[in-house]
Amino acid sequence: MTNWNKLKSFTKRIADSFKPSWPGNHVGFISYGDSANVAFNFNVLKEDQLTPESVRNYIDRIPYQSMGGRRIDVALDVAYRDLFSASGGYRPNARQVS
């Protein structure tokens, strides 16, 4: 198993621990290396579609991104700008995890 597959397996276990559901916890995913991309945002799955299984399926479909660097600063910028936004599915009235 490649490191990328191990990372996705680990990420699926973390996502499962949040017990994603429409009225409850929403999840998003950013992959990064030298650059960062929102693989899926908080509102990609809606209502009955937002289940732990569907999140795992989305994680399985995330393509490998060459990891030339480890630019977590770029990933955090993308998270702030693109994920934690109205278009990214940010819910201002929901309890926030910090």
C-alpha positions in Angstrom: 0.0 0.0 0.0 1.4 3.4 -0.9 1.7 6.2 1.6 -1.1 8.0 -0.3 -3.4 5.1 0.3 -2.4 4.9 4.0 -3.1 8.6 4.3 -6.5 8.3 2.8 -7.3 5.3 5.1 -6.2 7.4 8.1 -8.3 10.3 6.9 -11.4 8.1 6.5 -11.0 6.9 10.1 -10.8 10.5 11.3 -13.8 11.5 9.2 -15.8 8.5 10.6 -15.0 9.7 14.2 -16.8 13.0 13.5 -19.9 11.0 12.5 -20.8 13.2 9.5 -24.5 13.9 9.0 -26.6 16.7 7.5 -28.0 18.1 10.8 -24.7 17.4 12.5 -21.0 17.4 11.4 -20.0 18.4 7.9 -16.5 17.6 6.6 -14.2 18.9 3.9 -10.9 17.9 2.5 -7.9 19.8 1.2 -4.9 18.1 -0.4 -1.7 19.9 -0.5 2.0 19.8 -1.4 3.6 22.8 -3.1 0.0 24.0 -3.8 -3.3 23.2 -2.2 -6.7 22.2 -3.6 -10.1 21.8 -2.0 -10.9 18.2 -2.9 -14.4 18.5 -1.5 -16.1 21.2 0.5 -18.6 21.2 3.4 -21.6 21.2 1.2 -20.7 18.8 -1.6 -23.0 16.2 0.1 -26.4 17.3 1.2 -29.1 15.9 3.5 -29.4 12.1 3.2 -26.3 12.0 1.0 -24.0 13.1 3.9 -23.2 9.8 5.6 -19.9 8.3 6.8 -19.9 5.9 3.9 -20.4 8.7 1.3 -17.6 10.7 2.9 -15.3 7.6 2.7 -16.2 7.2 -1.0 -15.3 10.8 -1.7 -12.0 10.4 0.1 -11.3 7.3 -2.0 -11.8 9.3 -5.2 -9.3 12.0 -4.3 -6.4 11.8 -6.8 -2.8 11.7 -5.7 -1.2 15.1 -5.8 2.6 15.2 -6.2 3.9 16.2 -2.8 6.9 18.2 -3.9 6.6 20.3 -0.7 4.7 20.4 2.5 3.2 23.9 2.3 0.7 23.7 5.1 0.7 27.5 5.1 -0.8 27.4 1.6 -3.3 24.7 2.7 -4.4 26.9 5.6 -4.8 29.9 3.3 -7.0 27.8 1.0 -9.0 26.5 3.9 -9.7 30.1 5.2 -10.5 31.5 1.8 -12.3 28.6 0.0 -13.5 26.1 2.6 -14.6 28.4 5.5 -16.7 30.5 3.2 -20.3 30.6 2.1 -19.5 28.9 -1.2 -17.5 26.3 0.7 -20.5 25.4 2.9 -19.5 27.3 6.0 -22.4 27.5 8.4 -22.0 30.6 10.6 -24.7 29.5 13.0 -23.3 26.0 13.6 -21.1 25.2 16.5 -17.5 25.7 15.4 -14.6 23.3 16.2 -11.4 25.1 17.1 
